[in-house]
Amino acid sequence: MSKFPIDWCREQFPALAREYGGQQAVYLDGPAGSQVPQRVIDAMGRYLVEMNANHGGRFPTSQASDAMLDEAHRAAADLLGTPTAEGTIFGANMTSLTFAFSRALARQWKPGDEIIVTRLDHDANVSPWVLAARDAGAIVHRIPFHHEDCTLDLNELDKRLSDRTRLVAVGCASNSVGTINPVAEICRRAHAAGSQVFLDAVHYAPHALMDVAAWDCDYVAASAYKFFGPHVGILWGKNEHLERLEPYKVRPAADSLPDRWMTGTQNHEGIAGLLAAVEYLADLGRQVAPGTRDRREALATAFEQIGGHERTLCAQLLEGLTRLKQVRVWGIADRQRLGERVPTVSITHAKRSPLEVADHLAERGIFAWHGNFYALEVSESLGLEPEGLVRLGLLHYNTASEVERLLAALSELE
Ligand SMILES: Cc1ncc(COP(=O)(O)O)c(C=O)c1O
């Protein structure tokens, strides 16, 4: 594989130049929101100066704004791996989109119907379904995970799937412990039982290429602020579902896709930023494969590169952590299994609370989250509530020397 263009990547992100206490800041807080390239900031500002207008007018700013929106839908479709841009819906964030959508979907459920959620998921892919099931009188099953490596218990999924199952809601990757779930296989099993599948790709999207066609899922949600864009949510559904289901919406809003599902006036400048974030990723691919015109192809190259770089950093981090006797890694720690995880490595310390570890790192200019990260049932299942874990979230803009600094800072606590 060609050399990962780390210098080019880092130059794109002005925030990475930040200093704290005389040292460059180390951003390991990406799972809660990544930094953004300069072009995202520029695109948002440019939108507000050059095309700030509402949807559907006959004048130039509105037409430029609508052209940008169309392109953003196409970019989101390229990122998701679907030719059907009209199935890409934008909204405030993944949580709000999922709550709104769950209401429309659950209108079809009857008492005695069943839905399946997992204990490995962020609560944004649990509570919307649990509350919708409560309103419909449907039964909820929760799939546990193997505590030793934080992988889903697929036997339990098989036991729970039946002709009463209406929906399986599962994440593509855990934002708490980094496990990548076998979502194509889960979709296959769920569809064989006659159920639909809703995937939460929020944590997966900055690390690997989403592929709704290969997964054959019914719905996917993502969030641009996790993949180097601003705070905008994305929901995709198969056209056949989005056309048939009835959204909760105002009159006389358009009834054609995607507007049918996009309630109210959108965050247009944020969507302009989302488009620029996808373009950044495609250009990362073009750094190693110059001349790639097709955006999806360029994105595929980018994520091959990102994956390679992130696995190298993850191996370095896991290897270093094995030398720290007070530190325990939760989730897949085996360096032979890096393909089954993203580089979101969560730890606990035998003698320091997660909050103390996070404070210790922050004092050294290393930004990392502690707590349960809204993946409440992960921490509960592992017996780690209420303090939770410390999450060391690597992204492609992180470097080997940053991992060394992190390990050195943690070793001071030994
Ligand atoms: C895996 C996962 N799903 C869902 C969410 C919620 O996303 P949003 O903040 O866009 O509502 C998050 C946010 O941290 C997440 O990590």
The ligand as an SDF file (V2000), in Angstrom:
LIG
                    3D

 16 16  0  0  0  0  0  0  0  0999 V2000
  -22.6500    5.2690   17.6980 C   0  0  0  0  0  0  0  0  0  0  0  0
  -23.4150    6.5390   17.8790 C   0  0  0  0  0  0  0  0  0  0  0  0
  -24.6950    6.5690   17.5300 N   0  0  0  0  0  0  0  0  0  0  0  0
  -25.4470    7.6750   17.6580 C   0  0  0  0  0  0  0  0  0  0  0  0
  -24.9060    8.8330   18.1700 C   0  0  0  0  0  0  0  0  0  0  0  0
  -25.7740   10.0430   18.2830 C   0  0  0  0  0  0  0  0  0  0  0  0
  -25.4740   10.8890   17.2130 O   0  0  0  0  0  0  0  0  0  0  0  0
  -26.0060   12.3990   17.1860 P   0  0  0  0  0  0  0  0  0  0  0  0
  -25.1550   13.1690   18.1260 O   0  0  0  0  0  0  0  0  0  0  0  0
  -25.8270   12.8020   15.7490 O   0  0  0  0  0  0  0  0  0  0  0  0
  -27.4340   12.3780   17.5860 O   0  0  0  0  0  0  0  0  0  0  0  0
  -23.5600    8.8530   18.5620 C   0  0  0  0  0  0  0  0  0  0  0  0
  -22.9710   10.0700   19.1580 C   0  0  0  0  0  0  0  0  0  0  0  0
  -22.0300   10.0000   19.9000 O   0  0  0  0  0  0  0  0  0  0  0  0
  -22.8000    7.6780   18.4000 C   0  0  0  0  0  0  0  0  0  0  0  0
  -21.4990    7.6380   18.7330 O   0  0  0  0  0  0  0  0  0  0  0  0
  1  2  1  0
  2  3  1  0
  2 15  2  0
  3  4  2  0
  4  5  1  0
  5  6  1  0
  5 12  2  0
  6  7  1  0
  7  8  1  0
  8  9  2  0
  8 10  1  0
  8 11  1  0
 12 13  1  0
 12 15  1  0
 13 14  2  0
 15 16  1  0
M  END
$$$$
